[in-house]
């Protein structure tokens, strides 16, 4: 696959905790784009790179990477950086999981079982603005009804990045005072965020918000 010399160089992040797969994926990405490719081995590093390089064009995100916590990592990236394409890369090939990834804003879903040529083709399609799914999976994914997840994903889109972080910490079981300490803000600020979160999500209290967030974001991973 040839790289168009007229295209502006792009920047990508490969976020995966397995060095060998990162190397293979980087090789596939380099065959499609001409630009900087950064690597991260956990979600914290991924977010640090995004903060340092907000002009990143695409993130290849391992669903099971440390710190990702189900679909929370994908949602956090889409919330804070809506212009960046986020592509899920995973050993998980369950159509229900793929459906959820798309509902939360993934631009494509690349199984780790794919060979390098298929991965390169997938990357090319995604960067052209098209959705890419594994062969033979599209019909199954489109046939899955996930109205609750889709509705919640739309509500999450209404949250600001600060509100999303507060909701994530609520789901982790932290009290307002603890969240304020964690984010280095006043507790009154957290209470204001919570009022806005409850209104946007259409729930009655912080406990309900946290439970729904956890339930919708989780998935059943493959046995390691």
C-alpha positions as a Markdown table, in Angstrom:
| # | Residue | x | y | z |
|---|---|---|---|---|
| 1 | Unk | 0.0 | 0.0 | 0.0 |
| 2 | Unk | 1.5 | 3.3 | -1.1 |
| 3 | Unk | 1.4 | 6.5 | 1.0 |
| 4 | Unk | 0.1 | 9.5 | -0.8 |
| 5 | Unk | 3.0 | 12.1 | -0.7 |
| 6 | Unk | 0.4 | 15.0 | -1.0 |
| 7 | Unk | -1.3 | 14.1 | 2.2 |
| 8 | Unk | -0.4 | 16.1 | 5.3 |
| 9 | Unk | 1.5 | 13.9 | 7.8 |
| 10 | Unk | -0.7 | 12.4 | 10.5 |
| 11 | Unk | -0.1 | 11.6 | 14.1 |
| 12 | Unk | -1.3 | 8.4 | 15.8 |
| 13 | Unk | -1.1 | 6.7 | 19.2 |
| 14 | Unk | -0.9 | 3.0 | 19.6 |
| 15 | Unk | -2.1 | 2.1 | 23.1 |
| 16 | Unk | -1.5 | -1.5 | 24.0 |
| 17 | Unk | 0.2 | -3.2 | 26.9 |
| 18 | Unk | 1.8 | -5.9 | 24.7 |
| 19 | Unk | 5.1 | -4.7 | 23.1 |
| 20 | Unk | 5.1 | -7.3 | 20.4 |
| 21 | Unk | 1.6 | -6.4 | 19.2 |
| 22 | Unk | 2.4 | -2.7 | 19.4 |
| 23 | Unk | 5.3 | -3.3 | 17.1 |
| 24 | Unk | 3.1 | -5.3 | 14.6 |
| 25 | Unk | 0.4 | -2.6 | 14.7 |
| 26 | Unk | 3.0 | 0.1 | 14.3 |
| 27 | Unk | 4.3 | -1.6 | 11.2 |
| 28 | Unk | 0.7 | -1.7 | 9.7 |
| 29 | Unk | 0.1 | 1.9 | 10.6 |
| 30 | Unk | 3.3 | 3.0 | 9.0 |
| 31 | Unk | 2.3 | 1.4 | 5.8 |
| 32 | Unk | -0.7 | 3.7 | 5.6 |
| 33 | Unk | 0.2 | 7.0 | 7.2 |
| 34 | Unk | 3.3 | 9.2 | 7.0 |
| 35 | Unk | 3.8 | 10.9 | 10.3 |
| 36 | Unk | 4.5 | 10.5 | 14.0 |
| 37 | Unk | 3.4 | 7.4 | 15.8 |
| 38 | Unk | 3.5 | 7.4 | 19.6 |
| 39 | Unk | 3.2 | 4.3 | 21.9 |
| 40 | Unk | 1.5 | 3.9 | 25.3 |
| 41 | Unk | 1.3 | 0.8 | 27.4 |
| 42 | Unk | -1.5 | 1.9 | 29.7 |
| 43 | Unk | -4.4 | 4.3 | 29.6 |
| 44 | Unk | -2.7 | 6.9 | 31.8 |
| 45 | Unk | 0.1 | 7.2 | 29.3 |
| 46 | Unk | -2.4 | 7.4 | 26.5 |
| 47 | Unk | -4.1 | 10.4 | 28.1 |
| 48 | Unk | -0.8 | 12.1 | 28.9 |
| 49 | Unk | 0.2 | 11.8 | 25.2 |
| 50 | Unk | -3.2 | 13.3 | 24.2 |
| 51 | Unk | -2.6 | 16.2 | 26.5 |
| 52 | Unk | 0.9 | 16.7 | 25.1 |
| 53 | Unk | -0.2 | 16.3 | 21.5 |
| 54 | Unk | -3.9 | 17.3 | 21.2 |
| 55 | Unk | -3.4 | 17.4 | 17.4 |
| 56 | Unk | -3.3 | 13.6 | 17.3 |
| 57 | Unk | -5.5 | 12.3 | 14.5 |
| 58 | Unk | -6.2 | 8.7 | 15.6 |
| 59 | Unk | -5.8 | 6.5 | 18.6 |
| 60 | Unk | -5.6 | 2.7 | 18.4 |
| 61 | Unk | -6.9 | 1.6 | 21.8 |
| 62 | Unk | -6.6 | -1.9 | 23.3 |
| 63 | Unk | -9.9 | -2.7 | 25.0 |
| 64 | Unk | -8.2 | -4.7 | 27.8 |
| 65 | Unk | -5.3 | -2.4 | 28.4 |
| 66 | Unk | -4.5 | -1.5 | 32.1 |
| 67 | Unk | -6.5 | 1.5 | 33.2 |
| 68 | Unk | -9.1 | 1.2 | 30.4 |
| 69 | Unk | -11.8 | -0.2 | 32.6 |
| 70 | Unk | -14.2 | -1.6 | 30.0 |
| 71 | Unk | -15.4 | 1.2 | 27.7 |
| 72 | Unk | -14.6 | 4.0 | 30.1 |
| 73 | Unk | -11.3 | 4.8 | 28.3 |
| 74 | Unk | -12.9 | 5.0 | 24.9 |
| 75 | Unk | -15.7 | 7.2 | 26.3 |
| 76 | Unk | -13.2 | 9.5 | 28.1 |
| 77 | Unk | -11.2 | 10.0 | 24.8 |
| 78 | Unk | -14.3 | 10.7 | 22.8 |
| 79 | Unk | -15.6 | 13.1 | 25.5 |
| 80 | Unk | -12.4 | 15.1 | 25.8 |
| 81 | Unk | -11.2 | 14.9 | 22.2 |
| 82 | Unk | -14.3 | 14.5 | 20.0 |
| 83 | Unk | -12.3 | 15.3 | 16.7 |
| 84 | Unk | -9.9 | 12.3 | 17.3 |
| 85 | Unk | -10.8 | 9.0 | 15.7 |
| 86 | Unk | -10.6 | 6.2 | 18.3 |
| 87 | Unk | -10.2 | 2.7 | 17.0 |
| 88 | Unk | -10.7 | -0.3 | 19.3 |
| 89 | Unk | -8.2 | -3.1 | 19.0 |
| 90 | Unk | -8.9 | -6.3 | 20.9 |
| 91 | Unk | -8.8 | -10.0 | 21.1 |
| 92 | Unk | -12.5 | -9.8 | 22.0 |
| 93 | Unk | -14.6 | -10.7 | 18.9 |
| 94 | Unk | -18.0 | -10.9 | 20.5 |
| 95 | Unk | -20.5 | -8.9 | 18.3 |
| 96 | Unk | -22.2 | -7.5 | 21.4 |
| 97 | Unk | -18.9 | -6.0 | 22.6 |
| 98 | Unk | -18.3 | -4.6 | 19.1 |
| 99 | Unk | -21.8 | -3.1 | 19.1 |
| 100 | Unk | -21.0 | -1.4 | 22.4 |
| 101 | Unk | -17.7 | 0.0 | 21.2 |
| 102 | Unk | -19.5 | 1.6 | 18.2 |
| 103 | Unk | -22.2 | 3.0 | 20.4 |
| 104 | Unk | -19.6 | 4.8 | 22.5 |
| 105 | Unk | -18.0 | 6.3 | 19.4 |
| 106 | Unk | -15.4 | 3.9 | 18.1 |
| 107 | Unk | -14.5 | 4.6 | 14.4 |
| 108 | Unk | -13.7 | 0.9 | 13.9 |
| 109 | Unk | -13.0 | -2.4 | 15.6 |
| 110 | Unk | -9.9 | -4.4 | 14.7 |
| 111 | Unk | -9.5 | -7.9 | 16.1 |
| 112 | Unk | -6.0 | -8.9 | 17.1 |
| 113 | Unk | -6.4 | -12.1 | 15.1 |
| 114 | Unk | -6.3 | -10.0 | 11.9 |
| 115 | Unk | -3.2 | -10.3 | 9.7 |
| 116 | Unk | -1.1 | -7.2 | 8.9 |
| 117 | Unk | -2.6 | -6.7 | 5.5 |
| 118 | Unk | -6.2 | -6.7 | 6.9 |
| 119 | Unk | -5.1 | -4.3 | 9.6 |
| 120 | Unk | -3.5 | -2.0 | 7.1 |
| 121 | Unk | -6.7 | -2.1 | 5.0 |
| 122 | Unk | -8.8 | -1.4 | 8.0 |
| 123 | Unk | -6.7 | 1.7 | 9.0 |
| 124 | Unk | -6.9 | 3.0 | 5.4 |
| 125 | Unk | -10.7 | 2.7 | 5.4 |
| 126 | Unk | -11.1 | 4.3 | 8.9 |
| 127 | Unk | -8.8 | 7.3 | 7.9 |
| 128 | Unk | -11.0 | 7.8 | 4.9 |
| 129 | Unk | -13.9 | 8.4 | 7.2 |
| 130 | Unk | -15.6 | 5.1 | 6.9 |
| 131 | Unk | -16.5 | 2.6 | 9.6 |
| 132 | Unk | -14.6 | -0.7 | 9.5 |
| 133 | Unk | -15.6 | -4.0 | 11.0 |
| 134 | Unk | -14.2 | -7.5 | 10.7 |
| 135 | Unk | -15.5 | -9.5 | 7.8 |
| 136 | Unk | -18.6 | -11.4 | 8.5 |
| 137 | Unk | -19.4 | -9.5 | 11.6 |
| 138 | Unk | -21.2 | -6.3 | 10.3 |
| 139 | Unk | -24.6 | -7.9 | 9.9 |
| 140 | Unk | -24.5 | -9.5 | 13.4 |
| 141 | Unk | -23.4 | -6.2 | 14.9 |
| 142 | Unk | -26.1 | -4.2 | 13.1 |
| 143 | Unk | -28.7 | -6.7 | 14.2 |
| 144 | Unk | -28.0 | -6.2 | 17.9 |
| 145 | Unk | -30.3 | -3.9 | 19.8 |
| 146 | Unk | -28.6 | -1.9 | 22.5 |
| 147 | Unk | -31.1 | 0.9 | 23.1 |
| 148 | Unk | -30.0 | 1.5 | 26.7 |
| 149 | Unk | -26.3 | 1.8 | 25.8 |
| 150 | Unk | -27.0 | 4.0 | 22.8 |
| 151 | Unk | -29.2 | 6.3 | 24.9 |
| 152 | Unk | -26.7 | 6.5 | 27.7 |
| 153 | Unk | -23.9 | 7.2 | 25.2 |
| 154 | Unk | -25.8 | 10.2 | 23.8 |
| 155 | Unk | -26.3 | 11.5 | 27.3 |
| 156 | Unk | -22.6 | 11.2 | 28.1 |
| 157 | Unk | -21.8 | 13.3 | 25.0 |
| 158 | Unk | -23.5 | 16.2 | 26.8 |
| 159 | Unk | -21.1 | 16.1 | 29.7 |
| 160 | Unk | -18.0 | 18.3 | 29.8 |
| 161 | Unk | -14.6 | 16.6 | 30.3 |
| 162 | Unk | -14.7 | 17.8 | 34.0 |
| 163 | Unk | -18.2 | 16.4 | 34.5 |
| 164 | Unk | -17.1 | 13.1 | 32.9 |
| 165 | Unk | -14.2 | 12.8 | 35.3 |
| 166 | Unk | -16.5 | 13.5 | 38.3 |
| 167 | Unk | -18.9 | 10.8 | 37.1 |
| 168 | Unk | -16.2 | 8.3 | 36.7 |
| 169 | Unk | -14.9 | 8.9 | 40.2 |
| 170 | Unk | -18.5 | 8.7 | 41.6 |
| 171 | Unk | -18.8 | 5.3 | 39.8 |
| 172 | Unk | -15.5 | 4.3 | 41.6 |
| 173 | Unk | -17.2 | 5.0 | 44.9 |
| 174 | Unk | -15.6 | 8.3 | 45.9 |
| 175 | Unk | -17.5 | 10.8 | 48.0 |
| 176 | Unk | -17.8 | 14.5 | 46.9 |
| 177 | Unk | -15.1 | 15.5 | 49.4 |
| 178 | Unk | -12.7 | 12.8 | 48.1 |
| 179 | Unk | -13.4 | 13.8 | 44.5 |
| 180 | Unk | -12.6 | 17.4 | 45.3 |
| 181 | Unk | -9.3 | 16.4 | 46.8 |
| 182 | Unk | -8.5 | 14.2 | 43.8 |
| 183 | Unk | -9.2 | 17.0 | 41.3 |
| 184 | Unk | -7.8 | 19.7 | 43.5 |
| 185 | Unk | -11.0 | 21.8 | 43.5 |
| 186 | Unk | -13.5 | 23.0 | 46.1 |
| 187 | Unk | -16.2 | 20.6 | 47.2 |
| 188 | Unk | -18.8 | 23.2 | 46.1 |
| 189 | Unk | -17.5 | 22.8 | 42.6 |
| 190 | Unk | -18.0 | 19.1 | 42.7 |
| 191 | Unk | -21.6 | 19.6 | 43.9 |
| 192 | Unk | -22.3 | 22.0 | 41.0 |
| 193 | Unk | -20.9 | 19.4 | 38.6 |
| 194 | Unk | -23.0 | 16.7 | 40.2 |
| 195 | Unk | -26.2 | 18.8 | 39.8 |
| 196 | Unk | -25.4 | 19.2 | 36.1 |
| 197 | Unk | -24.5 | 15.5 | 35.7 |
| 198 | Unk | -27.8 | 14.4 | 37.2 |
| 199 | Unk | -29.8 | 16.7 | 35.0 |
| 200 | Unk | -28.0 | 15.7 | 31.8 |
| 201 | Unk | -28.3 | 12.0 | 32.6 |
| 202 | Unk | -31.9 | 12.2 | 33.8 |
| 203 | Unk | -31.3 | 10.4 | 37.1 |
| 204 | Unk | -32.2 | 11.3 | 40.7 |
| 205 | Unk | -29.1 | 10.8 | 42.7 |
| 206 | Unk | -25.3 | 10.2 | 42.5 |
| 207 | Unk | -25.6 | 6.6 | 43.5 |
| 208 | Unk | -28.0 | 5.9 | 40.6 |
| 209 | Unk | -25.7 | 7.7 | 38.2 |
| 210 | Unk | -22.6 | 5.7 | 39.3 |
| 211 | Unk | -24.4 | 2.4 | 39.1 |
| 212 | Unk | -25.7 | 3.0 | 35.6 |
| 213 | Unk | -22.3 | 4.2 | 34.5 |
| 214 | Unk | -20.6 | 1.1 | 35.7 |
| 215 | Unk | -23.2 | -1.3 | 34.3 |
| 216 | Unk | -23.2 | 0.3 | 30.8 |
| 217 | Unk | -19.4 | 0.6 | 30.6 |
| 218 | Unk | -18.5 | -3.0 | 31.7 |
| 219 | Unk | -18.1 | -6.0 | 29.5 |
| 220 | Unk | -17.1 | -9.6 | 30.1 |
| 221 | Unk | -13.4 | -10.0 | 29.0 |
| 222 | Unk | -11.9 | -13.1 | 27.6 |
| 223 | Unk | -10.1 | -15.3 | 30.1 |
| 224 | Unk | -6.4 | -14.5 | 30.2 |
